[in-house]
């Protein structure tokens, strides 16, 4: 099956299938979404207007049996940051799209009336249908209704009420094989899908298969690659405790942002830790290990049950637990899990929204520690689009502006995640220089600064941090193009068999002869493409800075500030 570009024009409700342009052929995932957005979207356009485009792209290895290759990338100009944006998620969307022969799905234009639509994708192309029944429903109700409505087990990509209301923190949800929701979480791409008036996309690959140029070589490479992943100690820890294994580790490092980034340690850390979560899941008959997409060998996801043994949430991540936990001073895991489930249903970014809650707490909207109050506001205000709900649904920057708060932890208007840049300086460089606003996944220096993966650089020193962030951002851009989960990076940094096996997988899939330098150059070209878009949109080096308070307010317990000059930060782009 030859890969094609599937294009949908929502203005005149037409669809087409196109050959892949030569310039796009070597790209997948984030590399492809950013390349298409840069080529076809006016950088100065309104993100929610007809000139923006929403692009979905499976990775280069999606749809194959390669371990951990099930990430789906979505890209557009972000309504939250105003920059180019890519967000990726697990679930079955990437594999199913690839098996339809779809290298990328481009949704452009905008309906001129108030009708809503759905897209049905198969190897034959795209069918647009008007949708009346599911508008206003949450993601779980949509998934349930489609399971009854559609034959087989199609992939489902959907938005919740937050996306319909075009909230700047709205995400795009991808159904996993067990009916859970996996989020293309950051940057408000759900609002872009809502602006196109597409409620859901269903994918039926029928009997489509991805062509492999050299099956034997692919099989051998996959065996070596999977072994490197499974054997790495960080993979094992993630498999046992989930990403939430980090709560105690980052708290110990004095870098767990607490009470809206006023401290680096949370008194209640042990009550919300990965170890406590694991024991709670086991005691209540949940699943401590679970995969977010077929073929994952790390299995860092889990299913968390309530006290009655009923499923409460799944994919309960460290960043969400930190944000509702330490940042909002909530030490009740059940409240955090309930809030997580509500946000999955509303279809809103659990990092952005929870950091916005902490800013709202500083403004006096709620007392710090009020987990039940967070759930109430999510259910009664955000989900229903009240004035307060829309302010919070607009993200942390929106709350700061509405209430006149100065301690607002955002870069390019996107909330800073679960690592304080004053105590882990490498991640501060990533937050500042990322082409997509503050995002830990863009260059995860925690690996080296805290976990000792790929060497060790003291998190409190300035030495080597710019180079560390740069190298990781380049590598991550390339990984995001393969459809691989970011967590392959731990093995790739430490195990000398891992990266060659990954390159072998790509070569065996396409019949190419790439080498390590080609992967590095791919990462560099993606970053430069994204940066060029942002510059054309009006961003400058002055936007590559952290908020003022990080430079002036000392963070306990180390009593440190972020002390990089603008000139030092700007050297990041010297490549």
Order of alpha helices (4+ residues) and beta strands (2+ residues): beta-beta-alpha-beta-beta-beta-alpha-beta-beta-beta-alpha-beta-alpha-beta-beta-alpha-beta-alpha-alpha-alpha-alpha-beta-beta-beta-alpha-alpha-alpha-alpha-alpha-alpha-beta-beta-alpha-alpha-alpha-alpha-alpha-alpha-alpha-alpha
